[in-house]
């Protein structure tokens, strides 16, 4: 019945590695393993991400966001791992639509819950709140995207994190019937006073593996001292509705 009502249910899992000094003297290496469930209902989308995180870094390093804005520590290099910060998001699709221009605007609100263990430096232990607008312009095989948003940061004890503006611009191209490639430039103000803003360039390639499955490969590099030196990952996603249909057809 949910499929008939237009429900869109998806699940994805992946692994991402990144490394950088982030203004410090020693490398901070992160292994990020997110599990994400998405549910779409007409003009509303829900997303929940539950990640596992492993960090190899100097003692007393604090991860404020996976892959960005860590507070570098000092001393011996240690490895800590555990549950990361759970993120929930609510998107309102087609907030503005121009059929003549093939142009739409979506609005998304996010909450990053402080579920990562702050005593291990895997998170701040505080919630963050983000509101952003995503604009899309569609062409034949090309779609362009621009994002602008603002994030309210929670301050862990003894640390002041600034609220930040964030933005990105890029696009995706349908290179083949089952393949999409794209590139994005991301910008975000640094939450730490006196450090460079974050600027990153990323690229991806996405391939359909079957009726219900898709694989995405991506890589990124930072353009400032506060950004990641480099990183990359792989993501597998499935359309649960199509998977159930395929399973019924097999039998």
Phi, psi and omega in degrees: 000325181296323179294321180295330180278000177089017178291141180237110184245126183223150177226141178221153177214145182201184176216138183226136176241139176214155179212148179181165177266335175054041179087353178268196181252343183240153179292142171244115182253135181232137172242119188240124183236094182268141169246123187232132175246131179238140176225125179244133180227100180056257185253016180232135177235140178242142179219136177227124180243125178242110185252155167252140187226136174233131185231128172249114189198167174301151179305148178073008172293140178240124177272112179272331174209138177303125176082003182201147173060034175288154173264102184298137176264197179218165180101201184293150177279129180230162176241126177235146181211158179160192178299134175270192179281123177286136182239129174243141182222146176232123182244135172255111182280153173055044175300324173222137181225132170237103182294324182295324183262000185052051187230132179222157176230129175249157176234135183228136171245136182232147170235122171263109181280139182281062184271341179291147184289108181290336179290339177263357181079012181280350179191179180270345185079004182242156177276146171241151182230130183232138172235129182217155175245135178241123179250136182233138173237121187256134173242196184299298180243003185239138172233133178253145182225138172229138183232141172220136182202178180218138183239128175265120186261139172274141184262121174288162182304129177081003182229138176251117176252128182282147168293147191226151170268142178224153181202158174206157177212143180175197182195169179228143184233132177280094185284332179205166182307330183242015185225135178231136175235155181196169180213144182221147169247127182244139178229139174209135174300145177286138177280354184250118182300140177085004179243161182295150171291157181274129174225126182223147175243129183226154176221153181214160172222129184240135184231133174280126182263348182177190183299326187244356189240146177218144177240139178232132173249138181211157178214155181209157178217149181268153182246000178225168181296334182274356184264166174300139174295307174197163179189173179186171182193178177225141184224132175246134179225153180223142172273105186297327179295314178293325179297319179293322178296316180297318180298319181293322181291327179296334182253000000 
